[in-house]
């Protein structure tokens, strides 16, 4: 349990989860799901539930039904059998990625795995489905109850759920094993009081436990914050960043017994059936810099965070527009999955007045604004640049050779995301 958890609230949540795991609870969940599917007003739905299943089950069933509806696009059919709280669903990883981690952990011959910080049991489920004996560990009683319930709901055996201190288990690890297991998954808590904890030394367990696990258990994987400083990555440990839909969804440190490269960028496309990987055995350094050319390329976030921009630049025959900015430019278009490419129409010193005049002259009325290395707010600038024209354009506000610059490009193919806005 995290330091700021309320023991009384945790005990009440456990009680509710156990009630929902009964046949009466299952019926209440089914009825709540039906009312939600029918788009019944929340007040009316809760009133009907209280009348039909009782006040004790009505609220918890409605809450879980809503969480399941949110989980369905990611967890598919399993969503209607699994239990989460709102918080544990937010922390739960994608099952396809958990399956991928499990396969790699077990590929070396491990048969037992400790899930250190099991939360709602996403990794425990993936490991058990892959044939491992799993020890699921968490100090939080809600996490333990969720994991037990979810393993039972899916009919998975050979799983033990235990209340234990991960710090102590790792400290006692020996002969490449932890808590009697051949391998381990560690997911430190990186939030406290609803806020992200940026300092790894203040994670739970702290960074010292992360490095101890990596030192003592060769077959392990640790989930870390995507913004982890590369200098923190121990020698011989592979760091991997995974992106889905243009956003980083996880960052991983692989133990020395599983590491096969220096850095890895992974791109998951579609429903998770296609996984692309880009690796480098050593630091590729920084790509060369040159003026903006005919095409502008935005590397996938996994490429940027993994430090492999120069690797992609080399394959594209591209250069950086600025030594400190991760935009690439080249003479030719690219169909590389590692970049989003835009044809360059104009390059000019950044000025809202000049940009507006240029866009009007080009009959551009709607723009997507993207920025990197600039203090501008994309949404605000997009509204200011909106005009009566029928055309569309991408306006990239960045630095070129250390000078504030606007690069006007052809229509954008990617959807809007972090650091960009469409108006």
C-alpha positions in Angstrom: 0.0 0.0 0.0 1.3 3.5 -0.8 2.2 5.8 2.1 -0.9 8.0 1.5 -3.4 5.1 1.3 -6.3 5.1 3.7 -6.4 1.7 5.5 -10.1 2.1 6.4 -11.0 3.0 2.8 -8.9 0.1 1.5 -10.7 -2.3 3.9 -14.1 -1.1 2.6 -13.0 -1.5 -1.0 -11.9 -5.0 -0.3 -15.2 -5.8 1.3 -17.1 -4.5 -1.8 -14.9 -6.4 -4.2 -15.5 -9.7 -2.3 -19.3 -9.0 -2.4 -19.1 -8.5 -6.1 -17.3 -11.8 -6.5 -20.3 -13.7 -5.2 -23.2 -14.9 -7.4 -25.3 -12.0 -6.2 -22.5 -9.6 -7.0 -22.1 -11.1 -10.5 -25.9 -10.6 -11.1 -25.6 -7.0 -9.9 -22.7 -6.4 -12.2 -24.6 -7.8 -15.2 -27.6 -5.7 -14.4 -25.5 -2.5 -14.0 -23.7 -3.3 -17.3 -27.1 -3.6 -19.1 -28.3 -0.3 -17.7 -25.1 1.4 -18.8 -25.4 -0.1 -22.3 -29.0 1.2 -22.4 -27.7 4.7 -21.6 -29.9 4.9 -18.5 -29.4 8.1 -16.6 -27.1 7.6 -13.6 -29.7 8.6 -11.0 -32.4 6.3 -12.5 -29.9 3.5 -12.9 -28.8 3.6 -9.3 -32.4 3.8 -8.2 -33.2 0.7 -10.2 -30.2 -1.1 -8.9 -30.9 -0.4 -5.3 -34.5 -1.7 -5.8 -33.4 -4.8 -7.7 -30.0 -5.9 -6.0 -30.0 -3.9 -2.8 -28.1 -0.8 -1.6 -25.0 -2.7 -0.6 -24.3 -3.9 -4.2 -25.8 -1.1 -6.2 -23.1 1.5 -5.9 -20.1 -0.8 -6.3 -21.7 -2.6 -9.2 -22.4 0.6 -11.1 -18.9 1.8 -10.4 -17.3 -1.4 -11.7 -19.6 -1.5 -14.7 -18.4 2.0 -15.7 -14.8 1.0 -15.3 -15.3 -2.1 -17.4 -16.8 0.0 -20.2 -13.7 2.1 -20.2 -11.5 -1.0 -20.2 -13.3 -2.8 -23.0 -11.5 -1.1 -26.0 -8.1 -2.3 -24.5 -9.0 -5.5 -22.7 -11.7 -6.8 -25.1 -13.8 -9.7 -23.8 -11.7 -10.0 -20.7 -13.1 -6.6 -19.5 -16.4 -8.2 -18.7 -14.8 -10.7 -16.3 -12.1 -8.6 -14.7 -12.3 -6.1 -11.7 -10.6 -2.8 -11.4 -10.9 0.4 -9.4 -10.6 3.6 -11.4 -7.1 4.1 -10.2 -5.9 0.6 -11.0 -7.3 0.7 -14.5 -5.3 3.9 -15.1 -2.2 2.0 -14.0 -3.0 -1.2 -15.8 -0.8 -1.8 -18.8 -2.1 -3.0 -22.2 -2.6 -6.8 -22.1 -0.8 -7.2 -25.5 2.3 -5.6 -24.0 2.1 -7.7 -20.9 2.0 -10.8 -23.1 5.1 -9.5 -24.9 6.9 -9.0 -21.7 5.9 -12.4 -20.4 7.1 -14.1 -23.6 10.5 -12.4 -23.4 10.9 -13.2 -19.6 10.2 -16.9 -20.1 12.1 -17.3 -23.4 15.3 -18.0 -21.4 13.9 -20.9 -19.5 12.4 -19.3 -16.4 9.4 -21.2 -15.1 8.5 -19.1 -12.0 8.2 -15.3 -11.9 7.6 -12.8 -9.1 5.3 -10.0 -10.0 6.6 -7.3 -7.6 3.8 -4.7 -7.3 1.0 -6.7 -8.9 -1.7 -3.9 -8.8 -4.7 -5.4 -10.6 -2.8 -8.3 -11.9 -2.2 -7.5 -15.6 1.3 -9.0 -15.6 0.3 -11.9 -13.3 -2.4 -12.8 -15.8 -0.1 -12.6 -18.8 2.6 -14.7 -17.0 0.1 -17.4 -15.9 -1.4 -17.6 -19.3 2.1 -18.1 -20.7 2.6 -21.1 -18.4 4.6 -19.6 -15.5 4.2 -20.2 -11.9 3.5 -16.7 -10.5 4.1 -15.1 -7.1 2.1 -11.8 -7.1 3.3 -9.4 -4.4 1.8 -6.1 -3.2 1.5 -4.3 0.1 -1.9 -2.8 -0.9 -4.8 -5.1 0.1 -6.9 -3.8 -2.7 -4.3 -4.8 -5.3 -4.1 -8.2 -3.8 -7.8 -8.7 -3.8 -8.1 -7.5 -7.4 -5.4 -9.9 -8.5 -6.9 -12.8 -6.7 -10.4 -12.0 -8.2 -9.0 -11.6 -11.7 -6.9 -14.7 -11.7 -10.0 -16.7 -10.4 -12.3 -15.1 -13.0 -10.0 -16.2 -15.8 -9.6 -19.7 -14.5 -5.8 -19.4 -14.1 -4.0 -21.6 -11.7 -0.5 -21.8 -10.1 -0.7 -18.2 -8.8 0.1 -17.2 -5.2 -0.8 -13.7 -4.0 1.2 -12.5 -1.0 1.5 -9.5 1.2 5.2 -8.8 1.3 7.6 -5.8 1.2 9.4 -5.7 -2.2 12.3 -3.9 -0.7 13.0 -6.8 1.7 12.4 -9.4 -1.0 14.9 -7.8 -3.4 17.4 -7.3 -0.6 17.2 -11.0 0.2 17.6 -12.0 -3.5 20.4 -14.5 -4.1 21.8 -16.8 -6.8 19.8 -15.0 -9.5 16.5 -15.6 -7.8 14.0 -13.5 -5.8 11.4 -14.8 -3.5 12.2 -18.3 -4.8 11.4 -17.3 -8.4 13.6 -17.5 -11.5 12.5 -14.1 -12.9 10.8 -10.9 -11.8 8.7 -8.0 -13.0 8.9 -4.9 -11.0 6.6 -1.9 -11.4 7.5 0.8 -8.8 4.7 3.2 -7.8 5.4 6.5 -9.4 2.5 8.5 -8.1 1.8 9.9 -4.6 -1.2 11.9 -3.6 -2.5 11.8 -7.2 0.7 13.4 -8.5 3.6 11.9 -10.5 6.8 11.4 -8.5 9.6 12.6 -10.8 12.5 11.6 -8.6 13.2 7.9 -8.9 14.8 7.9 -5.5 11.2 8.6 -4.2 9.5 5.9 -6.1 8.0 3.0 -4.1 10.1 0.9 -4.0 12.9 3.4 -4.5 15.6 3.5 -7.2 18.1 1.7 -5.0 15.7 -1.4 -5.1 15.4 -1.1 -8.8 19.2 -1.3 -9.3 19.5 -4.0 -6.7 17.0 -6.2 -8.6 18.9 -5.5 -11.9 22.1 -6.5 -10.2 20.9 -9.6 -8.5 18.3 -11.1 -10.8 19.5 -11.4 -14.4 16.0 -12.4 -15.7 14.0 -9.4 -14.8 12.2 -6.4 -16.3 11.5 -3.1 -14.5 8.8 -0.6 -15.6 10.2 3.0 -15.3 9.0 6.5 -16.2 9.4 7.3 -19.9 11.4 10.5 -18.9 14.0 8.5 -17.0 17.4 10.1 -17.4 19.6 7.9 -19.6 22.5 8.3 -17.1 20.4 6.3 -14.6 20.4 3.2 -16.8 23.1 0.8 -15.4 25.8 -0.6 -17.7 24.7 -3.8 -19.5 21.0 -3.1 -19.0 18.9 -2.6 -22.1 16.5 0.3 -22.0 13.4 0.1 -24.2 10.7 2.7 -25.0 7.3 1.5 -26.4 4.9 3.8 -28.3 1.3 3.2 -29.4 -0.5 5.7 -31.5 2.2 8.4 -31.3 2.5 8.3 -27.5 4.9 6.5 -25.2 3.0 3.9 -23.2 5.8 2.3 -21.3 9.6 2.3 -20.7 11.4 -0.8 -19.6 14.8 -1.8 -18.2 15.7 -5.4 -19.0 18.0 -7.4 -16.7 21.4 -8.3 -17.9 20.4 -11.9 -18.6 17.8 -10.7 -21.1 19.4 -7.6 -22.5 20.5 -8.0 -26.1 21.2 -4.4 -27.2 22.0 -0.9 -25.8 18.7 0.8 -26.6 15.5 -0.3 -28.2 12.5 1.7 -29.6 9.4 -0.3 -30.1 6.4 0.7 -32.2 3.0 -1.0 -31.8 0.6 -0.5 -34.6 -3.0 -1.4 -35.2 -4.6 -3.6 -32.6 -1.2 -4.7 -31.4 -0.7 -7.4 -34.0 2.2 -5.5 -35.6 5.3 -4.7 -33.5 8.3 -2.9 -35.0 11.6 -2.6 -33.3 14.6 -0.4 -33.8 17.8 -1.2 -31.9 21.3 0.1 -31.4 24.2 -1.7 -29.7 26.0 1.6 -28.9 25.1 5.2 -28.7 24.7 6.5 -32.3 25.6 10.0 -31.2 23.9 13.1 -32.7 22.8 13.4 -36.3 24.5 16.1 -38.4 22.7 19.5 -38.8 21.8 21.3 -42.0 19.2 23.8 -43.2 15.6 22.8 -43.8 15.1 21.0 -47.1 12.1 19.7 -49.0 10.7 17.4 -46.3 10.3 17.7 -42.6 10.3 14.4 -40.5 9.0 14.1 -37.0 10.5 11.0 -35.3 8.2 8.7 -33.3 8.4 9.5 -29.5 10.0 6.1 -28.9 12.8 7.0 -31.2 13.4 10.3 -29.5 13.3 8.9 -25.9 15.6 6.0 -26.8 18.2 8.3 -28.3 18.0 6.7 -31.7 17.2 9.8 -33.8 20.6 9.6 -35.5 19.9 6.0 -36.4 16.7 7.0 -38.2 18.4 10.0 -39.8 21.1 7.8 -41.3 18.5 5.5 -42.9 16.6 8.5 -44.3 19.7 10.4 -45.5 18.3 13.2 -43.2 19.8 15.8 -41.0 18.6 17.7 -37.9 17.2 21.2 -38.3 18.9 22.2 -35.1 21.4 20.4 -32.8 19.0 20.4 -29.9 15.7 19.8 -31.7 14.4 16.3 -32.8 13.1 17.3 -36.2 14.8 15.9 -39.3 14.9 17.1 -42.8 15.7 15.6 -46.2 15.3 16.0 -49.9 12.9 13.1 -50.3 9.7 11.8 -48.8 9.8 8.8 -46.6 7.4 5.9 -45.8 9.4 4.9 -42.7 7.1 4.0 -39.8 9.5 5.7 -37.5 8.7 9.2 -38.7 5.7 11.4 -39.7 6.7 13.3 -42.9 5.5 16.7 -44.1 6.3 18.5 -47.4 7.9 21.8 -46.6 6.2 24.8 -48.3 7.8 27.8 -46.6 10.4 28.5 -43.9 10.4 31.9 -42.2 11.5 33.6 -38.9 8.8 33.1 -36.4 6.3 36.0 -36.5 2.5 35.7 -36.0 1.9 38.6 -38.3 4.1 37.2 -41.1 2.7 33.7 -40.6 -0.9 35.1 -40.9 -0.1 37.0 -44.1 1.6 33.9 -45.6 -1.3 31.6 -44.8 -3.9 34.1 -46.2 -1.9 34.3 -49.4 -1.9 30.5 -49.7 -5.7 30.4 -49.0 -5.1 28.4 -45.8 -7.8 28.6 -43.2 -7.2 25.7 -40.9 -3.9 24.7 -39.5 -2.3 22.1 -37.3 0.2 23.7 -35.0 3.1 21.6 -33.7 6.0 22.8 -31.6 9.3 21.8 -30.2 11.8 24.0 -28.5 9.3 26.9 -28.4 7.2 28.4 -25.6 4.2 28.9 -27.8 0.9 27.3 -26.9 -0.3 25.3 -30.0 -4.0 25.7 -29.3 -3.7 29.4 -28.8 -1.6 29.9 -31.9 -3.9 27.7 -34.0 -6.9 29.9 -33.1 -5.0 33.1 -34.0 -3.9 31.7 -37.4 -7.4 30.4 -38.3 -8.8 32.2 -41.4 -11.4 32.1 -44.1 -9.3 30.1 -46.6 -10.3 26.6 -47.7 -6.8 25.1 -47.5 -5.0 23.3 -44.7 -1.5 23.4 -43.5 0.9 22.3 -40.8 2.7 25.0 -39.0 5.8 23.8 -37.1 7.2 26.3 -34.6 10.7 25.4 -33.5 14.3 26.5 -33.6 16.4 26.2 -36.7 20.1 26.9 -36.2 19.1 28.3 -32.8 16.7 30.8 -34.3 13.0 30.8 -33.6 11.5 29.6 -36.9 8.1 28.7 -38.4 8.0 25.9 -41.0 4.9 25.8 -43.1 4.1 22.3 -44.4 1.5 20.5 -46.4 -1.5 18.9 -44.8 -0.8 16.6 -41.8 -1.5 12.9 -41.9 -1.1 12.2 -38.1 -3.8 12.8 -35.7 -3.5 15.7 -33.2 -1.6 14.7 -30.0 0.7 16.1 -27.4 2.4 19.3 -28.5 0.0 19.9 -31.4 -3.5 21.2 -32.0 -6.0 21.5 -34.8 -8.5 24.3 -35.1 
